[in-house]
Amino acid sequence: MTYFEGFVAAVPEANKEAYRKHAADAAPLFKEFGVKRHVEAWDSDVAEGKVTDFRKAVDAKPDEKVVFAWFEYTTKEARDAANEKMMSDPRMKDMGEIMPFDGKRMIYGGFDAIVEEGSQQGAYTDGFVVPVPEGKSQDYQQLAAKMAKVFRQHGATRVIEALSDDVPKGEVTDFYRAVKAEGDEKVVFSFIEWPDKDTRDQAWQKIMADESLKPEGDMPFNGQRMFWGGFEPIFDTAKAKAAEPVGA
């Protein structure tokens, strides 16, 4: 299955176009390193949670929006090789000096896909971050696989569930802190791609009203510490022709 590098960042709303351009300028370099697809999705329908949420995850300021982003690789080995190149390439240092957001509050990590349904790229994305006890990973995968088919039946073009594999602990923020993970918990980075926001909204209405989909018994994750939100892609290498590499 696909290997993912997942990111969540806080970006000043006024820097939206600068951020999009920064991503577009960097994309050819990432492709050179081995990234198969690069998506940046902008805060569209992100609610405030009582315990956790996307904004709390990156300590977003009042004038900031949240970006949900990912790289796709064929394997973990391809991702590791790409990261090694990124760390040594001087062009990456140049880009790092002009980032239009606070990189210290960005969270990131490597995730191994455990559910991958569909292949068509969408124009709207639901993003999720979920804490899952390590002993319940298999139960979570079974539930996620079942729900992926439901989402697909309601119009989703693609459903991904990816389990933490190489997720570092950060000095300021990280995925573990974002979900207040306990000692034995892993983190799931998940997203659903939809053809548009209207399809997504209608699908959720039907799913939430379907009594047959109501959970029975204990869930294999802590729902109070899970958070989610809707995002509009502002850059997607599967759809856009990227700019030339920095320094080309």
VENHU-V564611 format. One record per run of one state. SS is the DSSP state (A for helix, B for strand, O for the rest). FROM is the first residue (numbers start at 1). LEN is the number of residues. If there is no record, write none. Layout:
BEGIN
ss from len
SS FROM LEN
SS FROM LEN
END
This chain:
BEGIN
ss from len
O 1 2
B 3 10
A 13 21
O 34 3
B 37 9
O 46 8
A 54 4
O 58 6
B 64 10
O 74 2
A 76 13
O 89 1
A 90 7
O 97 6
A 103 3
O 106 1
B 107 11
O 118 6
B 124 10
A 134 20
O 154 2
B 156 11
O 167 8
A 175 4
O 179 6
B 185 10
O 195 2
A 197 13
O 210 1
A 211 3
O 214 9
A 223 3
O 226 1
B 227 10
O 237 12
END
